[in-house]
């Protein structure tokens, strides 16, 4: 495998580690987004299921209340119709009762129907042939009909009527000439609502509220007498606009009575009263919360596992890349001198030669050889010879500092220095600096010098980097032939020198 391939392989390993981490994070984010989406869908499903259930409850209660109000209103209508007949005033009290109240609805929760004249005096009572004197001219249900001929069926605010809490239903009696003749009044006791709500299986915290169209509370469970009769339109801090206007609407949040967040659903009936059923959000989402916590725990464990595994794999990949770096360094470094070896030098000069040919720039080469090294080695031993080679390598490293330069042990006592983008004159300056440092470094009996061959060329078509090596090598032999311890610039004709 070439040096370039090894570099590509290292880059591939490092890229693989980064891709592994990035893909793991992307996978975790993706699965987390899917999980969150599923849980939100589950939450919406739970809310919709609870809303439908509350809507059914509200509709059922509304239907029962509407049916009873309609039945009672039919009795009031019948009384009003019979009272305007001229013959009604000429019959006895017993016959009048039969005519007026024979078809009146009766139930344990319905109060007796009463008739008040235009001054508010009680004139007829279904519960008695001789009613006691009573005047209701100040009551809301009387003044409403007196002042508003088109009021129709009027349902009063909750009130104490005949020693019982009731809502009063009333209708206007109008003469043939349009005059106000009085009011027909009936009542529905609170016991009706208690009995109706008592048949339902309500969970703790559930609420049922019956309201008039102007949002006056008629009845509520859990029962609280302080709440009954309150008008919610007078509470500006409660802005459930959808519950004010829209039939069958829902609202989730804090209600008008207490601070417990609930899901409220309004009935869809057309009765003068409407029903709002509430269920605590804690109860609505309890099952969903349990499932969400379970799924969240599983997802958290999977996230930890995926990221942990990815981290371990990325660490192993990085360790392998580092190991390959160390192996390559060992494979491309001369063990004795610490310079690049011949294999690395060949790869570097090939790359730099191609770059110089592409950019039209010179590339220089120094071939350095230790003078009389064989004699020195034979005289002082291989260990001393190795020390000399190490010293020369240090001198070369001190003189060659650019990042693109490559200093290598070419073989035996021979060294090579590749200087990209360097002219022959500049290369000669580097060569002389190396030669001078080697000469200064050696002392006493171990004086050693070097001879240096210098060549610099702009690569031309048809030339190979081996031509540059050959030119520098010939210049080295010329330096040795001229007496050693000197630098010689190549001057062969096949090479285009750069001065």
C-alpha positions in Angstrom: 0.0 0.0 0.0 1.4 3.5 -1.0 1.8 6.3 1.5 -1.1 8.2 -0.2 -3.3 5.2 0.2 -2.4 5.0 3.9 -3.3 8.7 4.3 -6.6 8.1 2.5 -7.3 5.2 4.8 -6.6 7.2 7.9 -8.8 10.0 6.7 -11.5 7.4 6.0 -11.2 6.0 9.5 -11.5 9.4 11.1 -14.4 10.3 8.8 -16.1 7.0 9.6 -15.9 7.8 13.4 -17.4 11.2 12.8 -20.1 9.8 10.5 -20.8 7.1 13.1 -21.3 9.7 15.9 -23.3 12.0 13.6 -25.5 9.2 12.3 -26.1 7.9 15.8 -27.1 11.4 17.0 -29.4 11.8 13.9 -30.9 8.4 14.6 -31.5 9.2 18.2 -33.1 12.6 17.2 -35.2 10.9 14.6 -36.5 8.2 16.9 -37.1 10.7 19.7 -39.1 12.9 17.3 -41.2 9.9 16.2 -41.7 8.9 19.9 -42.7 12.4 20.8 -45.1 12.5 17.9 -46.6 9.2 18.8 -47.0 10.2 22.5 -48.6 13.5 21.4 -51.0 11.6 19.2 -51.8 9.3 22.1 -52.4 12.4 24.3 -54.7 13.9 21.7 -56.5 10.6 21.4 -57.0 10.4 25.2 -58.3 14.0 25.2 -60.7 13.3 22.3 -62.0 10.1 24.0 -62.6 12.0 27.2 -64.3 14.8 25.3 -66.7 12.4 23.5 -67.5 10.7 26.8 -68.2 14.1 28.5 -70.2 15.2 25.5 -72.4 12.1 25.8 -72.9 12.7 29.5 -73.7 16.4 28.9 -76.1 15.5 26.1 -77.9 12.9 28.2 -78.4 15.3 31.2 -79.4 18.1 28.8 -82.0 15.8 27.2 -83.5 14.8 30.5 -83.7 18.4 31.7 -85.1 19.6 28.4 -87.8 16.9 28.4 -89.0 17.8 31.8 -88.9 21.5 31.2 -90.9 21.0 28.0 -93.5 18.8 29.7 -93.9 21.4 32.5 -94.0 24.2 30.0 -96.9 22.4 28.2 -98.8 22.5 31.4 -98.1 26.2 31.8 -99.2 26.8 28.2 -102.4 24.9 28.8 -103.2 27.0 31.9 -102.6 30.2 30.0 -104.8 29.1 27.1 -107.7 28.1 29.4 -107.5 31.3 31.5 -108.2 33.5 28.5 -111.5 31.7 27.8 -114.5 33.8 28.8 -116.4 30.9 30.3 -113.6 30.1 32.8 -114.8 32.9 35.2 -118.4 31.7 35.3 -117.7 28.1 36.5 -117.2 26.9 40.1 -113.7 26.7 41.6 -113.8 22.9 41.4 -114.6 22.9 37.7 -112.1 25.6 37.1 -109.4 23.4 38.8 -110.3 20.5 36.6 -110.2 22.6 33.5 -106.9 24.3 34.3 -104.9 21.6 36.0 -106.4 18.3 34.6 -103.6 17.9 32.1 -100.9 19.5 34.2 -97.7 17.5 34.6 -97.2 16.1 38.1 -94.1 14.7 39.7 -92.5 14.7 43.1 -90.0 17.3 42.0 -92.6 19.6 40.4 -94.2 22.4 42.4 -97.9 23.3 42.2 -98.8 25.7 39.4 -100.0 29.1 40.6 -101.7 32.1 38.9 -101.0 35.7 39.8 -103.1 38.6 38.5 -101.9 41.8 37.0 -101.1 43.2 40.4 -99.1 40.2 41.5 -101.8 38.7 43.8 -102.2 35.0 44.0 -105.6 34.1 42.6 -105.4 30.4 41.7 -103.3 27.7 43.3 -103.3 24.1 42.0 -102.6 22.9 45.5 -105.6 24.6 47.1 -109.1 25.7 46.2 -108.8 28.6 48.6 -105.2 29.9 48.4 -103.8 32.2 51.1 -103.2 35.8 50.2 -99.8 36.2 48.5 -98.3 38.9 46.4 -95.3 38.4 44.1 -95.3 41.7 42.2 -91.6 42.3 43.2 -90.3 38.9 41.9 -88.1 38.9 38.8 -90.3 36.4 37.0 -93.3 38.8 37.5 -91.6 42.0 36.4 -90.0 40.3 33.4 -93.4 39.3 31.9 -95.0 42.6 32.9 -92.4 44.6 31.1 -91.6 42.3 28.2 -94.6 40.8 26.4 -92.4 38.6 24.3 -90.4 37.0 27.1 -92.0 33.6 26.5 -91.0 30.9 29.0 -88.9 32.5 31.7 -86.7 30.4 34.0 -85.7 32.3 37.2 -82.5 32.3 39.1 -82.4 29.6 41.9 -84.5 30.9 44.8 -86.2 29.8 48.0 -89.9 29.2 47.1 -92.4 27.7 49.5 -89.6 26.6 51.9 -87.7 24.7 49.1 -84.9 25.7 46.8 -86.3 25.8 43.2 -86.1 27.3 39.8 -89.4 29.0 38.8 -90.8 28.6 35.3 -93.4 31.2 34.3 -95.4 32.4 31.3 -97.3 35.6 30.7 -101.1 35.8 30.5 -102.1 38.1 27.8 -105.6 39.2 27.0 -107.2 39.4 23.6 -106.5 43.1 23.5 -102.8 42.5 24.4 -103.2 43.6 28.0 -101.1 42.1 30.7 -103.4 39.9 32.8 -100.9 38.2 35.1 -98.4 35.3 35.3 -98.7 31.5 35.4 -95.9 30.1 37.6 -94.6 26.6 38.3 -91.4 25.3 39.9 -88.8 22.5 39.7 -87.2 21.6 43.0 -83.5 21.1 43.5 -84.3 17.5 44.5 -84.8 16.8 40.8 -81.2 17.7 40.0 -79.9 15.9 43.0 -81.8 12.8 41.9 -80.6 13.1 38.3 -77.0 13.6 39.2 -77.1 10.9 41.8 -77.8 8.3 39.1 -74.5 9.0 37.5 -71.2 7.3 38.4 -69.0 10.3 38.7 -65.3 10.1 39.5 -63.7 12.3 42.2 -63.2 15.8 40.8 -65.9 15.5 38.1 -68.3 18.4 37.9 -71.7 19.0 36.3 -73.1 22.5 36.0 -76.5 23.5 34.7 -76.6 27.1 33.5 -79.2 29.5 32.1 -78.5 31.0 28.7 -77.1 34.2 30.4 -74.6 31.9 32.1 -76.3 32.0 35.5 -75.5 28.8 37.5 -78.8 27.0 38.2 -77.3 23.8 39.7 -73.9 22.3 40.2 -72.4 19.1 41.5 -70.5 18.9 43.8 -73.2 21.0 45.4 -72.3 24.4 46.9 -75.0 26.8 47.8 -72.6 29.7 47.5 -72.0 28.9 43.9 -75.7 28.5 42.9 -77.0 31.7 41.3 -73.6 33.1 40.4 -73.4 34.6 36.9 -70.2 33.6 35.1 -70.4 36.5 32.6 -69.6 38.7 35.5 -66.1 37.0 35.9 -63.8 38.7 33.4 -60.9 36.6 34.4 -62.5 33.5 32.9 -62.2 33.6 29.2 -63.6 30.3 27.9 -65.2 32.1 24.9 -66.0 28.8 23.2 -68.1 27.7 26.1 -70.0 31.0 25.9 -71.1 30.9 22.3 -70.5 27.5 20.7 -72.7 24.5 21.2 -70.9 21.3 21.9 -67.6 23.1 22.4 -64.9 22.1 24.8 -62.3 24.0 26.9 -59.3 22.7 28.8 -57.9 24.7 31.6 -58.8 26.3 34.9 -62.5 26.7 35.5 -64.5 29.6 37.0 -65.3 27.9 40.3 -62.0 26.4 41.5 -58.3 26.2 40.5 -58.4 22.6 39.3 -57.6 22.3 35.6 -60.4 20.4 33.8 -61.6 19.5 30.4 -65.1 21.1 30.1 -67.6 20.1 27.4 -70.9 22.0 26.8 -74.1 20.2 25.7 -75.6 20.8 22.3 -79.3 21.2 23.2 -81.6 24.1 22.4 -83.3 24.2 25.9 -83.3 27.4 27.9 -80.8 25.6 30.1 -77.5 24.1 29.0 -75.1 21.7 30.7 -71.3 21.8 31.1 -69.6 18.7 32.3 -66.0 18.9 33.6 -63.3 16.2 34.2 -59.9 16.9 35.8 -57.1 16.9 33.3 -55.1 14.8 35.8 -57.7 12.1 35.5 -58.0 12.5 31.7 -54.3 12.0 31.1 -53.5 9.6 33.9 -53.3 6.5 31.7 -51.5 8.5 29.0 -49.0 9.8 31.5 -48.2 6.3 32.7 -47.7 5.1 29.1 -45.6 8.2 28.3 -43.3 7.6 31.3 -42.9 3.9 30.3 -42.2 4.7 26.7 -39.9 7.6 27.7 -37.9 5.3 30.1 -37.5 2.7 27.3 -36.5 5.5 24.8 -34.0 6.9 27.3 -32.5 3.5 27.8 -32.2 3.0 24.0 -30.7 6.5 23.6 -28.1 5.8 26.3 -27.4 2.4 24.7 -27.1 3.8 21.1 -24.9 6.7 22.1 -22.8 4.6 24.4 -22.3 2.0 21.7 -21.6 4.7 19.1 -19.1 6.3 21.5 -17.3 3.0 22.1 -17.2 2.2 18.4 -16.0 5.7 17.6 -13.3 5.4 20.3 -12.2 2.1 18.8 -12.1 3.6 15.3 -10.0 6.5 16.6 -7.7 4.1 18.4 -7.3 2.1 15.2 -6.6 5.3 13.2 -4.1 6.4 15.8 -2.5 3.0 15.7 -2.2 3.2 11.9 -0.7 6.6 12.3 1.9 5.2 14.6 2.6 2.2 12.4 2.9 4.5 9.4 5.3 6.8 11.3 7.3 3.7 12.2 7.2 2.5 8.6 8.2 5.9 7.2 10.8 7.0 9.8 14.4 5.9 10.0 14.8 4.3 13.4 18.4 5.6 13.9 18.2 9.2 12.8 14.5 10.0 13.2 14.4 11.4 9.7 12.1 10.0 7.0 13.2 6.8 5.4 13.8 6.1 1.7 10.3 4.8 1.2 8.7 8.0 2.5 11.1 10.1 0.5 10.1 8.4 -2.7 6.5 9.1 -2.0 7.1 12.8 -1.1 9.3 13.5 -4.1 6.7 12.0 -6.4 4.0 14.2 -4.9 6.1 17.4 -5.0 7.3 16.7 -8.5 3.8 16.5 -9.8 2.8 19.6 -7.9 5.8 21.5 -9.3 4.9 20.4 -12.9 1.3 21.5 -12.4 2.2 24.9 -11.0 5.3 25.6 -13.0 7.5 26.0 -9.9 11.0 24.7 -9.2 11.8 21.8 -6.9 15.3 21.4 -5.4 17.1 18.4 -4.0 20.2 18.1 -1.8 22.1 14.8 -1.7 24.3 14.7 1.4 27.0 12.1 2.1 29.3 11.8 5.2 32.9 12.1 4.1 35.3 9.2 4.9 32.5 7.5 6.8 33.6 3.9 6.1 37.1 4.7 7.5 35.6 6.4 10.5 33.3 3.5 11.1 36.1 0.9 10.8 38.3 3.0 13.1 35.9 3.9 15.9 33.3 1.2 15.6 29.7 1.1 14.5 28.3 2.7 17.6 30.5 5.8 17.1 29.5 5.8 13.4 25.8 5.7 14.4 26.4 8.7 16.7 27.9 10.6 13.7 24.9 9.8 11.6 22.6 11.0 14.3 24.6 14.2 14.7 24.4 14.9 10.9 20.6 14.2 11.0 20.2 16.8 13.8 22.2 19.4 11.8 20.0 18.7 8.8 16.8 19.0 10.9 18.0 22.3 12.4 18.5 23.7 8.9 15.4 22.4 7.2 12.3 23.9 9.0 9.6 24.5 6.3 6.5 22.4 6.6 6.8 21.2 3.0 10.5 20.2 3.1 11.4 16.6 3.5 14.7 15.4 5.1 15.4 11.7 4.8 18.0 9.1 5.2 18.6 8.0 1.7 20.7 5.0 2.6 23.8 4.1 4.7 25.6 7.4 5.3 23.8 9.2 2.6 20.9 11.8 3.2 18.5 13.6 1.0 16.7 16.9 1.5 13.7 17.8 -0.8 13.1 21.6 -1.0 9.9 22.3 -3.0 9.6 25.8 -4.6 13.4 26.5 -4.1 15.8 27.8 -6.7 19.4 26.5 -7.0 20.9 29.5 -5.3 18.5 29.2 -2.3 19.1 25.4 -2.2 22.8 26.0 -2.2 22.4 28.3 0.8 20.6 25.6 2.7 23.3 23.1 1.7 26.0 25.4 3.0 24.2 25.9 6.3 24.0 22.1 6.8 27.6 21.6 5.9 28.7 24.4 8.2 26.7 23.0 11.2 28.1 19.5 10.7 31.6 21.0 10.6 31.0 23.0 13.7 29.4 20.1 15.5 32.3 17.6 15.1 35.2 18.1 17.5 38.5 16.4 18.4 39.4 13.2 16.8 35.8 12.6 15.5 35.9 15.5 13.0 33.4 14.6 10.3 32.4 16.6 7.2 29.8 16.2 4.5 29.7 16.7 0.8 26.5 18.0 -0.8 25.2 17.8 -4.3 22.6 20.4 -5.2 20.1 20.3 -8.1 17.0 22.5 -8.8 14.7 22.2 -11.8 11.3 23.2 -13.1 9.8 19.9 -14.3 9.3 19.8 -18.1 7.3 17.4 -20.2 9.0 14.0 -20.4 11.1 14.5 -17.3 10.8 12.3 -14.2 11.8 13.0 -10.7 14.5 10.4 -11.0 16.3 12.9 -13.3 16.5 15.3 -10.4 17.9 12.6 -8.1 20.5 11.6 -10.7 21.6 15.3 -11.2 21.9 15.9 -7.5 23.8 12.6 -7.1 26.3 13.5 -9.9 26.8 16.9 -8.2 27.5 15.0 -4.9 30.2 12.9 -6.7 31.6 16.1 -8.1 31.9 17.5 -4.6 33.7 14.4 -3.4 36.0 14.5 -6.4 36.8 18.1 -5.7 38.1 17.3 -2.2 34.9 16.8 -0.1 33.5 19.1 2.6 31.8 21.3 0.0 28.6 21.9 -1.9 28.3 21.6 -5.7 25.3 22.7 -7.9 24.4 20.3 -10.7 25.1 21.7 -14.2 24.1 18.8 -16.5 22.6 19.9 -19.8 19.5 17.7 -19.7 18.3 19.5 -16.6 17.0 23.0 -16.8 18.7 24.7 -13.9 17.1 27.6 -11.9 19.6 30.2 -10.8 
